[in-house]
């Protein structure tokens, strides 16, 4: 039985897509803070490897019944699941971290903000999903909200935008996760925990060559005590819970609408940075939040 099919409070929780997506964006926003806290405490590919190793171990420990029940449906779909884990989890995170070494944070936020448009275009190309005018306008407004957050309202910073190797990494990462979002339509109809086990295992396997390369080049840094605490948060929040929530929300409202909530992550990340790291939050952050929420509202109007 799926988690969303269980009776009681859990069933009600998994039937609320906007709550699930808001929590997902909150966890992903927390990942922004976590990435800052990890500097000097663990290297990027070590983090990618450990986060999926931990998720895989948690799945084995707590979801064995779901895994055994779902295995007959998962086994024939293994090539698809391996591709989904490699693209959406390992590939996206590895390129995201690599981009941070070669480009500015503003460039990363701008390029990641285009993900809803990527999802709409991939869905149109693969499944012939029609583009609704209000839905596209809503997506563009959420991108403006991301731009406000990224530039802190200083639009002259956009004029200084230069396309470099890190931006190419981030653009590819955005396309990978956008494609993963659309591919969720084709995932096996199994429990959320059974599915998460399969893609976490795929992500773990495909992360081994990356951490191996980092070790071979002498760039690997294994976590210290602070690093382990942050890695545990990344594994449980942004990696495990948020991905389960995101998959379920996609089932309920579709990839185009669900992907709009991705643009809440940098805005919430700015707020969490203020609370946890003492960074300043002001009117610009509230304007950005209003734009992202307004864009989501317009997209919802288009659906109705």
Backbone bond lengths (Angstrom), bond angles and torsions (degrees), N, CA, C in turn:
res aa  C-N    CA-C-N  psi(-1)  N-CA   C-N-CA  omega(-1)  CA-C   N-CA-C  phi
1 X - - - 1.457 - - 1.520 108.93 -
2 X 1.301 118.03 137.90 1.450 121.24 179.88 1.499 110.79 -72.44
3 X 1.332 115.15 159.02 1.471 119.42 178.20 1.507 110.44 -60.34
4 X 1.378 115.12 -38.60 1.460 117.81 -178.11 1.524 112.65 -74.66
5 X 1.353 116.46 -9.92 1.448 119.12 -179.86 1.504 113.50 -95.46
6 X 1.337 118.02 -3.94 1.451 120.46 -178.73 1.519 110.40 -76.22
7 X 1.311 117.69 149.81 1.450 120.58 -175.18 1.522 111.77 -73.72
8 X 1.340 114.37 167.49 1.458 119.83 172.01 1.516 113.55 85.81
9 X 1.345 114.50 -152.43 1.454 121.69 -175.10 1.522 112.16 -60.78
10 X 1.336 117.36 -37.90 1.456 120.52 -177.26 1.518 111.20 -63.15
11 X 1.344 116.45 -39.96 1.457 120.53 178.55 1.523 110.54 -63.29
12 X 1.335 117.19 -43.53 1.456 120.81 178.42 1.511 111.92 -63.90
13 X 1.323 116.39 -40.04 1.464 121.17 -179.90 1.519 110.80 -61.27
14 X 1.338 117.36 -44.87 1.454 121.31 -176.92 1.527 112.99 -80.26
15 X 1.317 117.48 4.43 1.463 120.15 174.34 1.523 111.99 -105.63
16 X 1.340 117.10 8.34 1.466 122.09 -178.43 1.535 109.71 -112.71
17 X 1.334 117.49 90.56 1.471 119.76 -173.56 1.525 113.86 -62.74
18 X 1.327 117.75 -35.65 1.466 119.47 -175.76 1.526 111.06 -74.00
19 X 1.313 116.67 -33.02 1.464 119.64 173.50 1.524 109.80 -66.70
20 X 1.332 116.99 -45.06 1.454 121.09 179.72 1.524 111.32 -61.04
21 X 1.336 116.47 -42.69 1.463 120.15 -178.44 1.524 111.83 -72.32
22 X 1.323 116.90 -33.91 1.469 119.69 177.00 1.524 110.79 -65.72
23 X 1.330 116.71 -41.44 1.461 120.23 176.77 1.529 110.87 -66.63
24 X 1.330 115.95 -38.13 1.464 119.93 176.52 1.521 110.69 -59.09
25 X 1.337 116.16 -48.66 1.468 120.35 179.62 1.528 111.19 -62.98
26 X 1.328 116.57 -35.37 1.466 120.32 178.55 1.527 110.75 -65.50
27 X 1.338 116.53 -44.18 1.465 120.04 177.39 1.530 110.89 -63.37
28 X 1.331 116.51 -42.41 1.470 119.63 179.71 1.528 110.89 -67.90
29 X 1.330 116.23 -34.55 1.463 118.87 174.06 1.522 110.72 -64.09
30 X 1.338 116.17 -37.78 1.459 120.16 175.93 1.514 112.04 -65.02
31 X 1.335 116.31 -26.33 1.463 120.15 177.20 1.524 111.31 -65.96
32 X 1.344 116.07 -29.99 1.469 120.36 176.19 1.526 109.60 -62.11
33 X 1.338 115.98 -45.73 1.465 120.80 178.16 1.520 110.25 -64.99
34 X 1.344 115.92 -42.65 1.460 120.26 -178.76 1.517 111.79 -60.43
35 X 1.344 116.70 -40.17 1.461 119.71 -179.60 1.523 111.31 -63.57
36 X 1.344 116.74 -33.17 1.463 120.32 176.95 1.527 110.74 -71.57
37 X 1.323 115.94 -39.13 1.460 119.93 -178.93 1.531 112.21 -69.73
38 X 1.333 117.17 -23.57 1.464 120.62 -176.32 1.524 113.58 -81.17
39 X 1.332 116.98 -14.59 1.465 119.75 -177.60 1.526 109.40 -58.37
40 X 1.344 114.92 122.88 1.452 120.28 -179.39 1.514 114.33 85.28
41 X 1.342 117.56 -2.50 1.466 120.80 -177.69 1.524 113.00 -117.47
42 X 1.330 118.45 -14.65 1.460 122.52 176.35 1.518 107.65 -168.82
43 X 1.334 116.53 146.39 1.460 120.47 -179.69 1.528 110.54 -86.43
44 X 1.348 117.83 156.70 1.475 121.60 -171.08 1.519 115.25 -57.20
45 X 1.331 118.45 -50.12 1.460 119.65 -175.32 1.529 111.76 -72.05
46 X 1.319 117.01 -28.62 1.466 120.40 173.15 1.522 109.50 -62.72
47 X 1.333 116.56 -40.95 1.468 121.00 178.89 1.526 110.32 -64.67
48 X 1.351 117.43 -45.18 1.464 121.08 178.80 1.528 110.11 -58.76
49 X 1.326 116.86 -44.54 1.463 121.72 -179.53 1.526 111.31 -64.25
50 X 1.336 116.85 -48.55 1.462 121.00 -175.22 1.527 112.07 -68.00
51 X 1.340 117.47 -38.01 1.470 119.08 -176.60 1.521 110.61 -61.15
52 X 1.356 117.43 -40.37 1.464 119.47 -178.00 1.510 111.97 -82.87
53 X 1.320 117.46 -27.08 1.461 119.89 172.46 1.531 109.87 -63.68
54 X 1.322 117.12 -42.95 1.468 121.16 179.57 1.527 110.57 -65.35
55 X 1.335 116.90 -45.00 1.467 120.01 179.28 1.528 110.14 -61.18
56 X 1.318 116.88 -44.82 1.466 121.50 178.83 1.526 110.79 -59.05
57 X 1.338 116.68 -43.93 1.466 120.88 179.54 1.529 110.75 -65.10
58 X 1.334 117.52 -40.71 1.470 120.75 178.42 1.528 110.81 -63.05
59 X 1.333 116.20 -40.18 1.461 120.32 178.85 1.535 111.02 -61.65
60 X 1.331 115.85 -44.10 1.463 120.34 178.90 1.528 110.50 -62.32
61 X 1.332 116.07 -38.87 1.457 120.75 -176.28 1.515 114.33 -74.79
62 X 1.348 117.58 -36.17 1.466 119.84 -170.24 1.532 115.04 -116.01
63 X 1.324 117.63 -9.87 1.468 118.23 -174.39 1.520 112.44 -128.07
64 X 1.343 116.95 28.86 1.457 119.12 -176.04 1.526 112.21 -61.33
65 X 1.319 116.89 -38.50 1.473 119.73 -178.80 1.533 111.08 -62.24
66 X 1.347 116.38 -44.26 1.468 120.28 178.84 1.528 110.61 -65.63
67 X 1.332 116.47 -39.77 1.468 120.65 -178.18 1.523 110.62 -63.79
68 X 1.328 116.60 -46.22 1.467 120.92 179.85 1.526 110.42 -62.78
69 X 1.337 116.95 -42.96 1.462 120.61 -179.29 1.527 111.94 -66.10
70 X 1.329 116.85 -35.25 1.460 120.98 -175.09 1.530 113.69 -90.03
71 X 1.339 117.34 -12.01 1.454 119.60 -172.51 1.530 113.82 -56.93
72 X 1.352 120.89 -40.99 1.472 119.38 178.65 1.525 112.86 -58.85
73 X 1.341 117.92 -32.80 1.468 120.33 178.30 1.520 111.89 -82.80
74 X 1.344 117.43 -27.77 1.460 121.13 -178.44 1.528 112.08 -77.69
75 X 1.325 116.61 -38.25 1.472 121.27 -171.40 1.531 113.25 -56.26
76 X 1.342 120.01 -49.65 1.471 118.75 -178.70 1.523 113.35 -69.42
77 X 1.322 117.97 -16.24 1.458 122.37 -179.73 1.531 112.16 -97.55
78 X 1.334 117.08 12.79 1.463 120.00 -173.35 1.537 113.45 -58.96
79 X 1.362 120.57 -41.91 1.472 118.63 177.87 1.528 112.80 -58.26
80 X 1.350 116.58 -41.30 1.463 120.14 177.48 1.516 110.82 -64.24
81 X 1.319 117.89 -45.16 1.459 122.01 -178.76 1.528 111.57 -65.24
82 X 1.330 116.24 -37.39 1.461 119.81 177.24 1.530 109.95 -63.31
83 X 1.325 116.03 -42.26 1.463 119.87 177.81 1.516 112.34 -64.89
84 X 1.328 117.24 -40.21 1.465 120.78 -179.57 1.524 110.81 -65.73
85 X 1.344 116.16 -43.47 1.461 119.04 178.54 1.513 112.08 -65.24
86 X 1.344 116.33 -39.55 1.461 120.79 -179.32 1.524 111.33 -67.69
87 X 1.338 116.99 -41.89 1.464 120.68 -177.33 1.521 112.24 -76.33
88 X 1.348 115.47 -55.65 1.461 119.41 -170.98 1.507 114.69 -78.52
89 X 1.326 117.31 -28.45 1.459 119.79 -175.33 1.530 112.19 -105.80
90 X 1.336 117.15 -65.37 1.462 120.03 -177.11 1.526 111.47 -67.75
91 X 1.337 116.71 -52.96 1.457 120.34 -175.97 1.515 112.84 -61.07
92 X 1.331 116.27 -47.98 1.462 119.24 -178.55 1.525 111.03 -60.74
93 X 1.339 116.97 -49.86 1.462 119.64 -175.75 1.524 112.38 -67.03
94 X 1.332 117.63 -39.42 1.465 120.34 179.38 1.522 110.72 -63.40
95 X 1.336 117.13 -44.89 1.462 120.62 179.79 1.526 111.30 -69.13
96 X 1.339 116.04 -35.38 1.470 120.51 177.89 1.529 110.06 -60.58
97 X 1.336 116.54 -49.15 1.463 120.40 179.60 1.527 110.95 -65.53
98 X 1.335 116.73 -40.28 1.467 119.95 179.95 1.522 110.68 -64.79
99 X 1.330 116.48 -38.06 1.460 119.90 179.33 1.525 111.30 -61.40
100 X 1.328 116.28 -35.89 1.464 120.38 -177.92 1.525 112.24 -62.99
101 X 1.330 117.05 -22.72 1.466 120.95 179.92 1.525 112.26 -83.42
102 X 1.348 116.85 -14.38 1.465 119.24 -172.05 1.524 114.07 -123.86
103 X 1.322 118.27 -4.84 1.455 118.99 -178.53 1.516 110.09 -145.48
104 X 1.340 115.97 172.88 1.451 121.43 -177.99 1.531 111.07 -82.85
105 X 1.327 114.93 158.01 1.460 120.36 178.52 1.523 111.30 -60.73
106 X 1.338 117.53 -35.47 1.461 120.62 -179.10 1.526 110.09 -63.54
107 X 1.342 117.74 -38.97 1.462 120.50 178.61 1.526 111.31 -65.14
108 X 1.340 116.13 -40.87 1.460 120.68 179.54 1.525 110.16 -62.07
109 X 1.333 116.74 -45.67 1.462 120.45 -178.82 1.522 111.40 -63.77
110 X 1.335 116.83 -41.01 1.463 120.85 -179.14 1.526 110.64 -63.24
111 X 1.325 116.44 -47.40 1.466 120.39 -176.80 1.525 111.80 -70.63
112 X 1.332 117.42 -38.67 1.462 119.80 177.43 1.521 110.93 -67.19
113 X 1.322 116.67 -30.36 1.461 120.30 179.69 1.511 113.57 -64.53
114 X 1.332 117.17 -17.71 1.464 120.65 179.91 1.523 112.58 -80.13
115 X 1.338 118.10 -0.22 1.464 120.25 -173.91 1.534 113.98 -57.90
116 X 1.334 120.62 -41.17 1.472 118.36 178.54 1.525 113.11 -58.98
117 X 1.330 116.97 -36.60 1.463 119.64 177.94 1.526 109.94 -68.19
118 X 1.333 116.74 -40.28 1.464 120.84 176.83 1.526 110.02 -58.77
119 X 1.330 116.94 -44.76 1.464 121.22 -179.78 1.526 110.41 -60.92
120 X 1.321 117.21 -45.01 1.465 120.57 -179.82 1.525 111.43 -61.88
121 X 1.339 116.96 -42.13 1.465 120.39 -177.99 1.521 111.42 -70.15
122 X 1.343 117.45 -40.80 1.463 120.39 178.29 1.534 110.00 -65.44
123 X 1.340 116.85 -42.44 1.469 120.52 178.50 1.522 110.83 -62.57
124 X 1.334 116.54 -37.61 1.466 120.69 177.50 1.528 110.43 -65.28
125 X 1.340 116.56 -43.64 1.461 120.86 -176.67 1.526 112.15 -70.95
126 X 1.342 117.07 -39.71 1.462 120.66 -173.03 1.524 112.19 -89.92
127 X 1.343 116.58 -45.84 1.469 120.54 -174.41 1.524 112.97 -111.05
128 X 1.343 116.85 2.88 1.469 121.80 180.00 1.536 111.66 57.79
129 X 1.343 115.14 36.04 1.462 120.25 177.54 1.527 108.85 -72.95
130 X 1.341 118.65 122.53 1.472 119.91 -176.57 1.528 112.11 -66.48
131 X 1.326 115.55 148.88 1.466 121.65 176.26 1.527 108.74 -91.81
132 X 1.320 116.75 121.44 1.454 121.03 175.71 1.528 109.22 -91.19
133 X 1.325 115.75 138.82 1.470 119.76 -174.17 1.515 112.11 -59.16
134 X 1.349 117.48 -47.78 1.465 119.90 -179.11 1.523 111.52 -64.76
135 X 1.328 116.20 -32.52 1.460 120.42 179.67 1.534 110.24 -65.67
136 X 1.343 115.89 -42.82 1.464 120.42 178.18 1.528 110.52 -66.18
137 X 1.344 116.39 -43.12 1.468 119.73 178.81 1.522 110.30 -61.57
138 X 1.338 116.32 -42.92 1.461 120.28 178.35 1.517 111.73 -59.97
139 X 1.345 116.17 -42.44 1.471 120.32 178.75 1.522 110.58 -62.43
140 X 1.327 116.66 -42.24 1.472 120.28 -179.96 1.525 111.26 -64.77
141 X 1.328 116.83 -36.51 1.471 119.96 178.85 1.528 110.47 -66.87
142 X 1.342 116.73 -38.85 1.470 118.07 177.02 1.529 110.61 -63.75
143 X 1.340 117.11 -34.68 1.458 120.52 177.47 1.524 110.19 -64.56
144 X 1.339 116.88 -39.10 1.472 120.28 176.24 1.527 109.60 -60.85
145 X 1.335 116.60 -39.77 1.462 119.99 177.10 1.520 112.07 -60.35
146 X 1.350 115.97 -40.72 1.464 120.30 176.76 1.521 110.50 -64.14
147 X 1.340 116.65 -40.82 1.468 120.44 178.75 1.523 111.48 -61.73
148 X 1.323 116.55 -39.51 1.467 120.52 178.57 1.529 109.82 -62.10
149 X 1.342 116.01 -44.16 1.467 119.82 178.28 1.529 111.23 -63.94
150 X 1.335 115.97 -45.41 1.463 120.55 -174.36 1.522 112.43 -66.99
151 X 1.342 116.02 -39.35 1.475 119.44 -176.03 1.518 112.90 -93.91
152 X 1.354 116.36 -5.80 1.468 121.28 -174.91 1.524 111.11 56.94
153 X 1.340 116.35 31.15 1.457 121.13 179.08 1.509 114.73 79.33
154 X 1.323 117.79 1.93 1.471 121.67 178.99 1.529 108.10 -94.99
155 X 1.320 116.06 89.39 1.460 120.78 -170.80 1.516 112.13 -67.34
156 X 1.344 117.32 -18.65 1.461 119.90 177.23 1.529 111.43 -61.64
157 X 1.331 116.09 -22.90 1.465 119.60 179.24 1.525 111.68 -66.36
158 X 1.344 116.44 -25.70 1.460 119.36 176.97 1.522 110.94 -67.90
159 X 1.340 115.83 -33.96 1.464 119.72 179.43 1.522 111.18 -65.55
160 X 1.336 115.81 -24.29 1.466 120.08 -179.39 1.528 112.27 -89.07
161 X 1.333 115.99 4.75 1.468 120.47 -179.12 1.523 109.50 -64.10
162 X 1.307 116.89 121.27 1.461 122.16 176.21 1.526 108.60 -123.84
163 X 1.326 115.51 136.84 1.465 120.63 -175.70 1.521 108.81 -87.66
164 X 1.332 116.62 119.53 1.456 121.00 -178.22 1.530 110.29 -130.05
165 X 1.336 116.63 -171.88 1.462 121.26 -176.72 1.532 111.33 -60.41
166 X 1.327 117.58 -40.29 1.457 120.52 179.12 1.513 112.38 -62.85
167 X 1.325 116.18 -35.69 1.467 119.93 178.59 1.526 110.97 -67.64
168 X 1.330 116.39 -36.51 1.472 119.66 176.06 1.524 109.74 -63.42
169 X 1.354 116.84 -42.86 1.463 120.44 176.53 1.528 110.66 -56.91
170 X 1.351 115.88 -45.62 1.465 120.24 -175.50 1.522 111.28 -69.91
171 X 1.319 116.64 -36.53 1.461 120.30 178.31 1.528 110.26 -64.63
172 X 1.343 116.64 -43.17 1.467 120.23 177.56 1.529 109.98 -64.02
173 X 1.352 116.64 -41.70 1.467 120.52 179.48 1.527 111.08 -60.22
174 X 1.320 116.57 -42.74 1.462 121.24 179.38 1.527 110.62 -62.70
175 X 1.330 116.58 -42.50 1.467 120.19 178.06 1.527 111.35 -65.44
176 X 1.330 117.08 -36.64 1.463 120.65 179.44 1.525 111.10 -64.16
177 X 1.357 116.35 -48.13 1.466 117.51 -177.36 1.529 110.71 -72.50
178 X 1.333 117.11 -32.30 1.458 119.34 174.69 1.518 111.37 -62.62
179 X 1.338 116.51 -41.13 1.467 120.70 177.39 1.526 110.93 -66.37
180 X 1.334 116.96 -40.20 1.463 120.72 176.71 1.530 110.49 -58.92
181 X 1.333 116.31 -42.54 1.466 120.43 -179.52 1.522 111.04 -59.54
182 X 1.325 116.38 -43.98 1.467 119.73 179.75 1.529 110.64 -68.77
183 X 1.336 117.06 -36.54 1.475 121.49 -179.40 1.523 112.51 -65.98
184 X 1.334 117.70 -15.19 1.459 119.71 178.28 1.523 112.00 -60.47
185 X 1.336 116.45 -23.26 1.472 119.28 176.65 1.527 111.63 -61.82
186 X 1.332 115.92 -30.35 1.465 120.09 -174.67 1.520 112.49 -96.99
187 X 1.323 118.32 4.42 1.463 119.54 -177.10 1.533 110.47 -67.42
188 X 1.327 117.46 153.61 1.474 120.17 178.14 1.525 110.82 -59.58
189 X 1.310 116.59 143.04 1.460 121.24 179.70 1.526 109.51 -82.61
190 X 1.317 113.90 77.69 1.459 122.03 179.93 1.516 108.59 -125.48
191 X 1.329 116.46 179.27 1.462 120.09 179.23 1.520 110.29 -64.82
192 X 1.326 115.32 156.44 1.459 120.65 178.42 1.524 111.01 -59.98
193 X 1.338 116.73 -37.57 1.463 120.46 -178.74 1.531 111.05 -71.42
194 X 1.336 116.58 -39.94 1.460 119.70 177.57 1.516 111.21 -63.66
195 X 1.324 116.38 -42.70 1.468 120.42 178.31 1.526 110.69 -64.47
196 X 1.328 116.30 -43.74 1.457 119.99 -178.00 1.526 111.08 -63.67
197 X 1.318 116.99 -37.77 1.462 120.14 176.07 1.531 110.53 -57.86
198 X 1.330 116.51 -46.75 1.459 120.82 -175.57 1.528 111.97 -64.26
199 X 1.339 117.12 -47.42 1.471 118.69 -176.78 1.532 111.09 -75.14
200 X 1.339 117.55 -29.78 1.468 119.47 175.44 1.522 110.15 -66.60
201 X 1.324 116.87 -39.48 1.459 120.47 176.96 1.528 110.24 -64.40
202 X 1.339 116.21 -41.13 1.464 120.60 177.52 1.528 110.69 -62.82
203 X 1.331 116.44 -42.55 1.464 120.26 179.18 1.524 111.12 -65.19
204 X 1.327 116.20 -40.05 1.466 120.59 178.01 1.529 110.51 -61.47
205 X 1.339 117.11 -47.30 1.467 120.81 -179.11 1.527 111.54 -61.06
206 X 1.341 116.24 -45.21 1.461 119.45 -175.64 1.525 112.77 -77.02
207 X 1.334 117.45 -11.36 1.465 119.73 176.53 1.527 112.27 -85.67
208 X 1.339 117.32 -15.43 1.469 120.85 -177.12 1.529 112.02 -61.41
209 X 1.344 119.46 -46.26 1.470 118.14 177.67 1.529 113.12 -61.29
210 X 1.325 117.28 -33.30 1.462 120.48 -178.20 1.527 111.15 -68.38
211 X 1.334 116.30 -46.84 1.466 118.41 179.25 1.528 109.70 -69.95
212 X 1.338 116.49 -30.81 1.463 119.61 176.19 1.520 111.39 -63.14
213 X 1.331 116.33 -41.85 1.472 120.37 177.73 1.526 110.88 -64.45
214 X 1.336 115.86 -42.38 1.465 119.41 179.68 1.528 110.86 -62.58
215 X 1.320 117.37 -38.93 1.457 121.46 177.64 1.531 111.24 -67.43
216 X 1.337 115.86 -41.42 1.465 120.13 -178.49 1.522 112.14 -64.94
217 X 1.340 116.57 -31.24 1.469 120.19 -179.56 1.524 112.43 -89.19
218 X 1.335 116.47 0.26 1.464 119.75 178.77 1.516 114.04 77.72
219 X 1.343 117.43 12.00 1.465 120.59 -177.84 1.524 113.30 -94.24
220 X 1.331 117.26 -6.93 1.469 120.09 -176.28 1.525 110.82 -70.75
221 X 1.329 115.32 136.73 1.463 121.79 174.50 1.526 107.39 -133.29
222 X 1.327 116.46 115.15 1.452 120.30 179.64 1.516 109.63 -80.70
223 X 1.325 118.29 149.43 1.469 120.62 -171.31 1.524 113.50 -64.45
224 X 1.337 115.00 145.47 1.456 120.53 166.30 1.533 107.01 -88.48
225 X 1.327 118.29 -168.50 1.463 120.35 -176.15 1.531 111.87 -59.36
226 X 1.327 116.63 -47.24 1.463 119.88 178.24 1.524 110.33 -62.60
227 X 1.336 116.46 -41.62 1.453 120.17 179.64 1.515 112.34 -60.96
228 X 1.347 117.81 -40.59 1.461 120.88 179.09 1.525 111.71 -63.30
229 X 1.330 117.17 -39.84 1.471 120.26 179.16 1.525 110.87 -62.79
230 X 1.330 116.71 -41.68 1.463 120.09 179.76 1.527 110.62 -69.70
231 X 1.330 116.82 -41.05 1.463 120.44 178.55 1.532 110.75 -61.74
232 X 1.328 117.63 -39.04 1.461 120.96 177.47 1.525 110.93 -62.46
233 X 1.340 116.39 -41.42 1.467 119.13 176.25 1.525 110.36 -61.13
234 X 1.347 116.70 -46.81 1.461 120.96 -178.81 1.528 110.81 -60.10
235 X 1.327 116.53 -39.87 1.463 120.11 -178.84 1.525 111.75 -67.66
236 X 1.328 116.77 -44.71 1.468 120.34 -174.12 1.526 111.76 -80.12
237 X 1.336 117.85 -43.71 1.462 121.29 -175.99 1.520 113.22 -84.11
238 X 1.340 117.74 -79.14 1.477 120.56 -177.17 1.524 114.67 -62.45
239 X 1.334 118.22 -27.37 1.469 119.18 -175.49 1.519 113.14 -92.32
240 X 1.334 118.26 -48.22 1.458 121.26 -173.24 1.530 112.34 -91.69
241 X 1.328 116.34 -66.53 1.465 119.44 -173.76 1.528 111.89 -63.20
242 X 1.324 117.19 -46.78 1.465 119.01 -176.19 1.525 111.50 -63.95
243 X 1.333 117.70 -36.26 1.460 119.12 -179.93 1.529 111.48 -69.29
244 X 1.328 117.08 -37.65 1.466 120.14 175.06 1.525 110.11 -63.58
245 X 1.326 116.76 -44.10 1.472 120.86 179.50 1.536 110.20 -62.82
246 X 1.330 116.44 -42.24 1.465 121.18 -176.57 1.531 111.01 -66.11
247 X 1.324 116.18 -41.02 1.469 120.26 178.19 1.525 110.13 -62.07
248 X 1.323 116.51 -46.75 1.468 119.93 -178.62 1.531 111.37 -64.46
249 X 1.329 117.56 -41.02 1.461 120.55 179.10 1.527 111.39 -64.48
250 X 1.332 116.54 -36.33 1.463 119.86 175.70 1.521 111.41 -61.80
251 X 1.337 116.65 -37.82 1.459 120.27 176.61 1.522 111.33 -62.61
252 X 1.324 115.97 -36.77 1.467 120.64 -173.76 1.521 113.45 -80.54
253 X 1.350 118.26 -40.54 1.471 119.30 -173.39 1.528 113.90 -126.22
254 X 1.319 118.61 -2.03 1.465 121.07 177.25 1.518 112.85 91.77
255 X 1.345 116.61 159.08 1.457 120.87 -174.09 1.519 114.99 -68.60
256 X 1.319 117.99 -36.90 1.469 119.81 -176.41 1.526 111.18 -62.70
257 X 1.328 115.98 -47.03 1.465 119.54 -178.93 1.526 111.22 -72.37
258 X 1.329 116.72 -39.28 1.467 119.54 -179.58 1.519 111.63 -64.78
259 X 1.341 117.42 -37.25 1.461 120.39 -176.24 1.523 112.82 -66.73
260 X 1.332 117.87 -21.08 1.461 120.07 178.25 1.526 111.41 -61.19
261 X 1.332 116.40 -30.58 1.461 120.14 -178.20 1.528 111.94 -70.59
262 X 1.345 116.91 -15.13 1.468 119.72 174.77 1.524 109.94 -58.01
263 X 1.335 116.16 -33.81 1.461 119.71 -177.04 1.530 112.90 -76.88
264 X 1.330 116.62 -5.56 1.468 118.98 170.44 1.525 111.33 -76.34
265 X 1.331 116.46 -24.05 1.465 120.56 -173.38 1.527 113.60 -59.89
266 X 1.355 119.81 -49.75 1.474 117.62 179.79 1.517 113.17 -65.29
267 X 1.333 116.96 -31.76 1.469 119.98 178.91 1.529 109.78 -68.32
268 X 1.347 116.16 -47.85 1.463 119.84 177.42 1.526 110.66 -66.08
269 X 1.344 116.07 -32.59 1.461 119.80 176.91 1.517 111.55 -61.93
270 X 1.332 116.36 -38.17 1.467 119.90 177.33 1.523 110.63 -64.52
271 X 1.349 116.42 -40.61 1.461 119.66 178.04 1.515 112.48 -65.70
272 X 1.335 116.62 -42.37 1.464 120.39 178.79 1.530 111.23 -66.72
273 X 1.330 116.42 -35.20 1.471 119.64 176.93 1.517 110.63 -62.21
274 X 1.334 115.41 -36.41 1.463 119.28 177.85 1.524 111.14 -67.37
275 X 1.336 116.63 -42.01 1.461 120.62 -177.74 1.526 112.37 -71.94
276 X 1.327 116.42 -40.97 1.464 120.59 -172.04 1.525 112.59 -94.06
277 X 1.337 116.00 -41.87 1.463 120.10 -175.33 1.524 113.18 -99.80
278 X 1.335 116.18 -4.00 1.465 119.23 178.78 1.513 114.09 78.51
279 X 1.352 117.13 13.93 1.458 119.53 177.52 1.529 110.02 -73.01
280 X 1.333 115.27 155.10 1.453 119.91 -173.85 1.529 111.78 -77.56
281 X 1.328 116.47 138.78 1.460 121.81 173.90 1.526 107.70 -122.92
282 X 1.313 116.59 140.18 1.458 119.22 -175.56 1.506 112.42 -149.15
283 X 1.323 115.68 -158.18 1.458 122.48 -176.05 1.527 111.57 -60.49
284 X 1.336 116.58 -36.13 1.462 120.77 -179.29 1.527 110.87 -57.26
285 X 1.323 116.66 -41.38 1.466 120.53 -178.65 1.524 111.20 -67.23
286 X 1.322 116.65 -36.83 1.458 120.13 177.92 1.526 111.12 -69.21
287 X 1.338 116.65 -38.69 1.464 120.44 176.40 1.525 110.29 -62.41
288 X 1.339 115.98 -44.46 1.469 120.36 179.06 1.522 110.86 -60.95
289 X 1.334 117.26 -44.32 1.463 121.08 178.64 1.524 110.44 -60.95
290 X 1.339 116.59 -42.71 1.460 120.51 179.15 1.524 112.27 -62.32
291 X 1.335 117.00 -39.51 1.462 120.51 179.34 1.525 111.54 -66.57
292 X 1.321 116.42 -44.39 1.471 119.23 -179.82 1.526 110.66 -63.97
293 X 1.338 116.61 -45.12 1.461 119.60 179.21 1.530 111.16 -65.84
294 X 1.326 116.40 -36.68 1.466 119.87 177.32 1.516 111.87 -64.52
295 X 1.333 116.74 -40.19 1.459 120.40 177.21 1.514 111.94 -64.00
296 X 1.329 116.46 -41.37 1.469 120.79 177.58 1.524 110.12 -63.17
297 X 1.335 117.29 -40.66 1.456 121.82 179.22 1.538 110.83 -61.10
298 X 1.329 116.23 -44.19 1.478 119.68 179.26 1.528 111.23 -62.99
299 X 1.321 116.48 -41.31 1.458 119.93 179.20 1.527 110.99 -63.28
300 X 1.321 116.18 -36.93 1.464 120.09 177.94 1.530 110.92 -67.23
301 X 1.345 116.62 -37.69 1.463 120.53 176.67 1.524 109.99 -61.59
302 X 1.343 116.26 -39.06 1.476 120.17 179.72 1.518 110.54 -61.73
303 X 1.334 117.17 -40.80 1.459 121.24 -179.23 1.521 111.13 -65.71
304 X 1.343 114.74 -42.47 1.463 117.43 -178.50 1.530 112.18 -70.25
